[in-house]
Amino acid sequence: MKLKYPDRPGMRWTEEALGEDASGEWTVVPAGSPVHLSRGRVIEFGSDQLFCYPRDGWWVAHFWGPELSIMVHHPDGSIERQVKSHPCYVDISTPPVRTREGISFVDLILDVVADEAGEITVLDENELPTANLPGDYLRQAQDARRKVVTAMRAGAPPFDDSPSRWRQEIAPSDGLTSSRPLLRADHHFIATSPTP
């Protein structure tokens, strides 16, 4: 589950465990799998989304193709289509915690994205002053941002060809039907931030 500090539920999804390497644990949310958001919204990704959960880093990386189509299903029955054009998206977060049920992390506001041309952008820095993060979390978030940007610029794992190698592990399927272990992922949001 992805949370925002201090543990406000934000997003929940189920993913398949692919394996581990020096960067951490790799999983996939198959195309079309539901991702449950706050306020009753559900999103579906138009293509497989890879995740890399580091063993001790303060971030979670998402990877997809050059363009990601997202369908947002609202409680009133309306559907909204969104397109994201950056194939690498990193949530600066608390270190992911692996439990028997799955993986959980708390989003710490900052995001680092890279587009297809390798242009790196840090998002939401303007929200940090009002986020009320404890001092240590704020320092860790800023340090993680620097480390992620440096690794992206250097093309260091997992920001190299690692996602391409892990994509080869994904068998074509209709959703979560493989024999791989399934994990629940919980993404929590900061209580003082607007609900996504």
Sequence and secondary structure as in RCSB ss.txt:
>XXXX:A:sequence
MKLKYPDRPGMRWTEEALGEDASGEWTVVPAGSPVHLSRGRVIEFGSDQLFCYPRDGWWVAHFWGPELSIMVHHP
DGSIERQVKSHPCYVDISTPPVRTREGISFVDLILDVVADEAGEITVLDENELPTANLPGDYLRQAQDARRKVVT
AMRAGAPPFDDSPSRWRQEIAPSDGLTSSRPLLRADHHFIATSPTP
>XXXX:A:secstr
 EEETTTEEEEEEEEEEEEEETTEEEEEE TT EEEEGGG EEEESS EEEEE SS SEEEEE  S EEEEEE T
TS EEEEEE  SEEEEEES  EE SSEEEEEEEEEEEEE TT  EEEE GGGGGGS   HHHHHHHHHHHHHHHH
HHHHT TTSSSHHHHHHTT    SSS SSS EEEEEEEE TTS   
